Every structure is written in C-alpha cells, then in structure tokens.
Amino acid sequence: MNYYKFKPYNLGRLIIWSLFALVLMVMPLIFTSQLSATMLAQMGIAIIACLSYNILLGQGGMLSFGHAVYTGLGSYMAIHALNMVSAGHLPLPVSLVPMVGGLAGMGFAILFGYVTTRKSGTPFAMITMGLAELVFAMSLMFSEFFGGEAGVSGNRVAGQEFWGITYGPQVQIYYLIALYTLVCVALMYAFTQTPLGRILNAVRDNPERVEFIGYNTQRVRYLSFIIAGFFAGIAGGLGALNFEIVTAEVVGAGRSGAYLLFTFLGGATFFFGPILGAILMVIAFVLLSEFTKAWLLYLGLVFLFMVMYAPGGLASLLMMNLRVAAFGKLRQIVFSYLGLMLTALVMLMGAGAMIEMVYHLQLNAALGDDLKFMGVTLHAKGLDSWVGSALVLLTGLGLFETMRRHYMHEWGAIQTEIEKEIKRREAA
C-alpha cells in the first residue's frame, strides 16, 4: 500500500476504504435471505463493538472483563429513547437513536473509567470484572429501568418516515447499521493516527518511559477508555434497534467474554483483526450453535489452539503469509498448508465424534443410542464407535504433528531466504 502513497492523497488507503464501503453496500444484494440480512446487521454491530474493545486491549494493553457494561447500558438508554420517540415525548429521528447509546456509553465510561483506569494490569482487569458483576446484578434488581428478566422492548417503526424509510424491513436497518459501521470504523482508525492514539501505544509498551517524558499515563488510559465507551455505546444502540428488545444478557459476563475471545482470535495487534473476529463471532453464535450443542466446547478448543500456535490471531497469520507472497515464495508451502488442513480435519473428525457422543449421552439419551455425525452413524454406547473415533483422533494427531514439523522446517528456510533477499536489496 505504501507504494501507492503520494501527497496529498494516499491512494492505497482510498482504495481499501472504497472497497470496504462497496462490500457493505452490496452484501445484501448477494445474500438476500432474511437470515442473511440479520446476520450481516449483527456483524456490523459486532465490528464496532470489537474495535472499540481493541482500543483498550490491542492499542492500550488494558485487559477488560467488563466491556459489555458500555455496550449494554448504551442499549438500555437507546431502547428507552426509542420508546420516548414512539410515545412522541422525544423529537429525535430513529436514525440518531444509536447516538443516544453512544453518549450513554461515554457517560458511563467517564464515571466508571475514573475508577478503573487508576490502576493498570491485573488490578485493572479485576476492577472491570467487579464493576461488570455489579451492573449485571443491578440489571436484575432495578426492574423499573432494566425491565427485569423480561427486559425492555420497543418498536423501531416510530416517528415520521423519511423518503419511504421506516426501518421496518430488515434490509433498511442493515443499511443504517452499515453506515454507522463505516463511519465508526473510519473514526476509530483515525484515532490510531492521532497523538493520543500513538501515546496510548507507548503506554502499552513502556509506561515508565512515557511517565519519564512528561505524560500522565492514567490520563491517557482514561481518555482512551472514554472514547472506547462511546463507540461501544453506539454498538449497543444499534443492537437495540436491530433486535427491538434489550435484556440483562447484554451486560452479562458472557458478552464481555465474547468480545475478549473474538478480538483475540481475530488479532488484537492489527487494526483489522477485530473485524475478522467480529465476523467469526456472529458465525459462531448464529450458525455453529444451530449445528451442535457442543459449540462452546469447540470454540474453547479453537481458542486453545490459537493461543498455542498463533497467539497473534488470524490477522497475524494473514500478514505473515502476505509477506511470504510478496517475495514470491508462497508456492513453496502450499502443499504443506494442504497437508496441515487435511490432517487437522481428520483429527477434528475423531475428536468431534467423541464430543458429540458424550453430549448425546448427556442430553439426548432418550432418543436412543444412534446419532449422525458428518454422514456417519455413531452408536453412543457402542465400543466400536468409541474405539474407531479414538483411532481416527490419534491418527490425525500423529499426521498433523508430522506435517507441522515439516511445515516449520520449510517456514524457517523461507524466512532465512527472505532475510537474505532483504539484505541483498539493501546492499544494492
């Protein structure tokens, strides 16, 4: 991208942002079903939420266990504002209701962030967890505002329609979410280029040196926390419009954990990493959960393997391979990648069969011993199914480890060649 940079415009960035806007625009034209429109809308919301969380985790090194507080409270304020619009008590267009959520998220971030950002590291993480549990408990206690277990519902078809837009059809609310997504992603990227965003990276890497050159690290964290809360609140407000109901689950620990998990899986050290993580989050929550009751276990296993073998997330894997491709050496490891994928698939088939049989015995025992898994009939109480699954798992594991070692040898050789090529170019 730097090859296409010239003043006063950066052509590379202009192309990327134009493509991003084009993708947001044409996706409902490609995926036309109602489910697709709902999933695309949820992806837009998740992208804003995960990127706002990454301001804390990836850019500031602040491990928060309570980010759902700001998306959730933003949702509650937005749904109450929507109900006021429906009742005629608030002269506000429905399209601006998410801004109410953003301002609410920022307000609560100002309040809670003053306490949490006074500490860093593990104390910061523990304080955010305590505040998250406090807010969740309050959501069940104060039913006048939070609606109790039933939550608060609303109707987004309110106020005067504009150019025939009522936000009743799902595709209309999707395009509103897409517009907010584009603007918020652009603003959060712009934040990374500001002096505050740069010094936040310095606070993450070396807070002692930042203090030494005269900056107040607590103030830097506090201001960044407020900005993250604002965008989190916008995501919450969009969620309230999309679902037209807000329950206590939106401020729960599970939602905060999902932001952490998928931001990490996407790649917290790259700006586009949380975007990948957000897409995966919606796919996991909507599609994977429909295929198997053990989807959370599979998700945990994926997280475990990513921590072990790719701690930089999917974005780091993508960038490393783009570097290899830039030097024309990706063809040398294509067959190794195919081998890794095939052996990993064999290993996962064996492990998945055993997991599904355990879940079947625990949850569906009344339906009999037989179950279908990837086109194969398994007998949950049959020794042959268990032995066969174990053999497939062990065979896949052995083959995968063999391929992994071969791949690592090839990867090391390629990296050595790339370093030599870089030195040769510098010498020339």
C-alpha positions in Angstrom: 0.0 0.0 0.0 2.9 2.3 0.7 3.9 2.1 -3.0 0.8 4.0 -3.9 1.2 6.8 -1.5 1.7 10.3 -2.7 0.8 13.7 -1.3 -1.8 15.0 -0.7 -3.6 11.6 -1.1 -2.9 8.1 0.0 -4.2 6.1 -2.9 -3.8 2.7 -1.2 -6.0 3.7 1.7 -8.5 5.3 -0.6 -8.8 2.0 -2.5 -9.2 0.0 0.7 -11.8 2.2 2.2 -13.7 2.4 -1.1 -13.7 -1.4 -1.3 -14.9 -1.6 2.4 -17.8 0.7 1.6 -18.6 -1.2 -1.6 -18.7 -4.5 0.3 -21.0 -3.1 2.9 -23.3 -1.8 0.1 -23.5 -4.9 -2.0 -23.7 -7.7 0.7 -27.5 -7.6 1.0 -27.7 -7.9 -2.8 -25.6 -11.1 -2.7 -27.1 -12.6 0.4 -30.8 -11.9 0.0 -32.5 -14.1 2.6 -33.9 -12.7 5.9 -31.4 -14.7 7.9 -28.5 -13.2 5.9 -29.7 -9.7 6.4 -30.0 -10.3 10.2 -26.5 -11.8 10.3 -25.0 -9.0 8.3 -26.6 -6.5 10.6 -25.2 -8.3 13.6 -21.7 -8.4 12.0 -21.8 -4.6 11.6 -22.7 -4.2 15.3 -20.0 -6.7 16.4 -17.4 -5.0 14.3 -18.0 -1.7 16.1 -18.0 -3.4 19.5 -14.9 -5.4 18.9 -12.9 -2.5 17.5 -14.0 -0.4 20.5 -12.8 -3.1 22.8 -9.5 -3.3 20.9 -8.8 0.4 21.8 -8.4 -1.0 25.3 -6.8 -4.4 24.6 -4.8 -4.1 21.5 -3.8 -0.4 21.5 -3.7 0.2 25.2 -2.8 -3.1 26.7 -5.8 -2.9 29.0 -7.4 -6.3 29.6 -11.0 -5.5 30.4 -13.6 -8.1 31.6 -16.5 -5.7 31.6 -16.7 -4.1 28.1 -20.3 -5.3 27.8 -21.2 -2.8 30.5 -20.9 0.1 28.0 -22.5 -1.7 25.0 -25.3 -3.0 27.3 -26.0 0.3 29.1 -25.9 2.0 25.7 -28.5 -0.5 24.5 -30.8 0.2 27.5 -30.6 4.0 27.1 -31.2 3.7 23.4 -34.3 1.5 23.8 -35.7 3.9 26.4 -35.0 6.8 23.9 -36.8 4.8 21.2 -39.8 4.3 23.4 -39.9 8.0 24.1 -39.7 8.7 20.4 -42.6 6.2 19.8 -44.7 8.0 22.5 -44.0 11.4 21.0 -42.0 12.7 24.0 -38.6 12.9 22.2 -38.3 14.7 18.9 -35.5 12.6 17.6 -35.1 10.7 14.3 -34.8 6.9 14.8 -31.6 7.0 12.8 -30.0 9.1 15.6 -31.1 6.8 18.5 -27.7 4.9 18.4 -26.1 8.2 19.2 -28.0 8.2 22.5 -26.4 4.9 23.2 -23.0 6.3 22.3 -23.4 9.3 24.6 -24.6 6.9 27.4 -21.6 4.6 26.9 -19.3 7.6 27.0 -21.1 8.9 30.2 -20.7 5.6 32.0 -17.1 5.3 30.8 -16.4 8.8 32.3 -18.0 7.6 35.6 -16.5 4.1 35.8 -13.3 4.8 33.9 -12.2 7.3 36.5 -12.0 4.4 39.0 -10.8 1.6 36.7 -8.0 3.4 34.9 -6.3 4.5 38.1 -4.8 1.0 38.0 -3.3 -1.0 35.2 -2.5 -4.6 34.5 -4.2 -7.2 36.7 -5.8 -4.7 39.1 -7.5 -3.0 36.2 -8.8 -6.3 34.9 -10.2 -7.3 38.3 -11.8 -3.9 38.8 -13.6 -4.1 35.5 -14.8 -7.6 36.3 -16.2 -6.4 39.7 -18.0 -3.5 38.0 -19.4 -5.8 35.4 -20.8 -8.1 38.0 -22.2 -5.1 39.9 -24.0 -3.8 36.8 -25.4 -7.2 36.0 -26.7 -7.6 39.5 -28.3 -4.2 39.3 -30.0 -5.2 36.0 -31.9 -7.9 37.8 -32.7 -5.7 40.9 -33.9 -2.5 39.3 -36.7 -3.7 37.1 -38.1 -0.2 36.6 -35.2 0.7 34.3 -33.8 -2.7 33.2 -37.1 -4.5 32.9 -36.1 -7.5 35.0 -35.6 -10.8 33.3 -38.1 -9.9 30.5 -36.1 -6.9 29.5 -37.3 -3.7 27.7 -38.8 -3.9 24.3 -39.5 -1.2 21.7 -40.7 -0.5 18.2 -38.2 1.0 15.7 -41.0 1.9 13.3 -41.6 5.2 15.0 -41.7 8.9 14.1 -42.1 10.3 10.6 -40.8 8.2 7.7 -38.1 9.8 5.5 -38.0 9.1 1.8 -40.1 6.0 2.4 -37.6 4.7 5.1 -39.5 3.3 8.1 -36.8 0.9 9.4 -39.4 -1.8 9.4 -37.8 -4.1 6.8 -34.6 -5.7 8.0 -32.6 -4.5 4.9 -33.3 -0.9 5.9 -32.0 -1.3 9.4 -29.0 -3.1 7.8 -28.1 -0.1 5.7 -28.4 2.1 8.7 -26.0 -0.2 10.6 -23.7 -0.3 7.6 -23.5 3.4 7.5 -22.7 3.6 11.2 -20.1 0.8 10.8 -18.3 2.6 8.0 -18.2 5.9 9.9 -17.2 4.3 13.2 -14.5 2.1 11.7 -13.1 5.2 9.9 -13.1 7.3 13.1 -11.5 4.5 15.2 -8.8 4.1 12.6 -8.3 7.9 12.6 -7.9 7.7 16.4 -4.9 5.3 15.9 -3.2 8.0 13.9 -3.7 10.8 16.5 -1.1 11.8 19.1 -3.4 10.3 21.8 -3.6 7.0 19.9 0.2 6.9 19.4 0.9 7.7 23.0 -1.6 5.1 24.1 0.6 2.5 22.2 3.6 3.9 24.1 1.7 3.5 27.4 1.0 -0.1 26.5 4.7 -0.8 25.6 6.6 1.2 28.2 4.6 3.2 30.7 7.6 4.1 32.8 9.3 5.9 29.8 6.0 7.7 29.0 5.9 9.0 32.5 9.6 10.0 32.2 8.9 12.2 29.1 6.1 14.0 31.0 2.9 12.3 30.1 0.3 11.2 32.7 -0.4 7.5 31.8 -3.5 7.4 33.9 -5.0 10.3 31.9 -4.1 8.7 28.6 -5.8 5.5 29.6 -8.8 7.4 30.9 -9.3 9.4 27.8 -8.9 6.3 25.6 -11.4 4.5 27.9 -14.0 7.2 27.3 -13.5 7.0 23.5 -13.9 3.2 23.6 -17.0 3.6 25.8 -18.5 6.0 23.2 -18.2 3.6 20.3 -19.3 0.6 22.5 -22.4 2.6 23.3 -23.1 3.2 19.6 -22.8 -0.6 19.0 -25.3 -1.2 21.9 -27.7 1.4 20.5 -27.6 -0.3 17.1 -28.2 -3.6 18.7 -31.3 -2.2 20.4 -32.7 -1.0 17.1 -31.9 -4.3 15.4 -33.5 -6.6 18.0 -36.1 -4.2 19.4 -35.5 -5.7 22.8 -32.8 -5.4 25.5 -32.4 -7.9 28.3 -30.0 -8.4 31.1 -27.8 -10.7 29.0 -26.4 -7.6 27.2 -24.5 -6.6 30.3 -23.5 -10.1 31.3 -20.1 -11.6 31.7 -20.7 -13.9 28.7 -21.0 -10.9 26.4 -17.8 -9.3 27.8 -16.0 -12.7 27.4 -17.2 -12.9 23.8 -15.6 -9.5 22.9 -12.4 -10.6 24.5 -12.3 -14.0 22.9 -13.1 -12.9 19.4 -11.0 -9.8 19.4 -8.1 -12.0 20.4 -8.9 -14.7 17.8 -9.1 -12.0 15.1 -5.8 -10.4 16.1 -5.6 -7.7 18.6 -2.3 -6.3 17.4 -3.7 -5.4 14.0 -6.5 -2.9 13.3 -8.4 -5.2 11.0 -8.0 -8.2 13.3 -11.1 -7.4 15.4 -13.1 -7.1 12.2 -12.3 -10.7 11.4 -13.1 -11.7 15.0 -16.4 -9.9 14.9 -17.4 -11.8 11.7 -16.4 -15.1 13.3 -18.4 -14.2 16.5 -21.6 -13.9 14.6 -21.0 -17.0 12.5 -20.3 -19.0 15.8 -23.2 -17.6 17.7 -25.8 -17.9 14.9 -24.7 -20.8 12.6 -22.4 -23.0 14.7 -24.8 -23.0 17.6 -27.5 -24.4 15.3 -25.4 -27.4 14.2 -24.3 -28.7 17.6 -25.0 -28.2 21.3 -21.2 -28.5 21.9 -20.4 -25.4 20.0 -19.0 -23.6 23.1 -16.6 -26.5 23.7 -15.4 -26.3 20.1 -15.0 -22.6 20.5 -12.8 -23.1 23.5 -10.7 -25.7 21.7 -10.1 -23.2 18.8 -9.1 -20.6 21.3 -6.7 -23.0 23.0 -5.0 -23.9 19.7 -4.8 -20.3 18.6 -3.1 -19.4 21.9 -0.6 -22.3 21.4 0.2 -21.9 17.7 -0.9 -18.5 16.6 -1.1 -16.0 19.5 -1.2 -13.1 17.1 -4.6 -14.2 15.8 -5.9 -14.7 12.3 -4.6 -11.3 11.3 -1.1 -12.2 12.1 -1.3 -15.4 10.1 -2.6 -13.4 7.1 0.1 -10.8 7.3 2.9 -13.3 7.7 1.7 -15.1 4.6 1.2 -11.9 2.7 4.9 -11.1 3.4 5.9 -14.5 2.1 3.7 -14.0 -1.0 5.3 -10.6 -1.6 8.7 -12.3 -2.0 7.1 -14.9 -4.3 7.7 -17.9 -2.0 4.1 -18.8 -1.1 4.1 -21.6 -3.7 6.8 -23.5 -1.7 4.5 -24.1 1.2 1.1 -24.5 -0.5 1.3 -28.3 -0.2 2.3 -28.1 3.4 -0.8 -26.0 4.1 -3.0 -28.5 2.3 -1.4 -31.3 4.4 -2.0 -29.4 7.6 -5.6 -28.7 6.8 -6.3 -32.3 5.8 -4.6 -33.9 8.9 -6.3 -31.3 11.1 -9.7 -32.3 9.6 -9.0 -35.9 10.3 -8.0 -35.1 13.9 -11.1 -32.9 14.4 -13.4 -35.6 13.0 -12.2 -38.0 15.6 -12.4 -35.5 18.5 -15.7 -34.2 17.2 -17.2 -37.7 17.1 -16.2 -38.4 20.7 -17.5 -35.0 21.9 -20.9 -35.5 20.1 -21.3 -38.9 21.6 -20.7 -37.5 25.1 -23.2 -34.7 24.5 -25.7 -37.2 23.1 -25.5 -39.4 26.2 -25.9 -36.4 28.5 -28.6 -34.5 26.7 -30.4 -36.8 24.2 -30.2 -40.3 25.8 -34.0 -40.6 25.5 -33.7 -40.5 21.7 -31.7 -43.7 21.6 -28.0 -44.6 21.1 -27.6 -43.7 17.5 -26.6 -40.3 16.2 -25.5 -38.8 12.9 -22.1 -37.1 12.6 -20.7 -35.9 9.3 -22.8 -38.5 7.4 -21.7 -41.4 9.7 -23.9 -43.2 12.1 -22.4 -43.5 15.6 -23.5 -45.7 18.5 -23.0 -43.6 21.6 -23.0 -46.8 23.8 -21.1 -48.9 21.4 -17.4 -49.8 22.0 -16.7 -49.9 18.3 -17.7 -46.2 17.8 -15.5 -45.1 20.7 -12.5 -47.1 19.6 -12.9 -46.0 16.0 -13.2 -42.4 17.0 -10.1 -42.6 19.2 -8.1 -44.3 16.4 -9.1 -41.5 14.0 -8.2 -38.9 16.5 -4.8 -40.4 17.3 -4.0 -41.0 13.6 -4.9 -37.4 12.8 -2.9 -36.1 15.7 0.2 -38.0 14.6 -0.1 -37.0 11.0 -0.8 -33.4 12.0 2.3 -33.3 14.2 4.4 -34.8 11.4 3.1 -32.2 8.9 3.6 -29.4 11.4 7.2 -30.2 11.9 7.7 -30.4 8.1 5.9 -27.1 7.7 8.0 -25.4 10.4 11.2 -26.6 8.7 10.0 -25.2 5.4 8.9 -21.9 7.0 12.2 -21.4 8.7 14.1 -21.9 5.4 11.8 -19.5 3.6 12.3 -16.8 6.3 16.1 -17.2 6.0 15.8 -16.8 2.2 13.6 -13.7 2.7 16.1 -12.1 5.2 18.9 -12.7 2.7 16.9 -11.1 -0.1 16.2 -8.1 2.1 19.9 -7.7 2.8 20.7 -8.1 -0.8 18.3 -5.4 -1.8 19.6 -3.0 0.9 23.1 -3.6 -0.3 22.1 -2.9 -3.9 
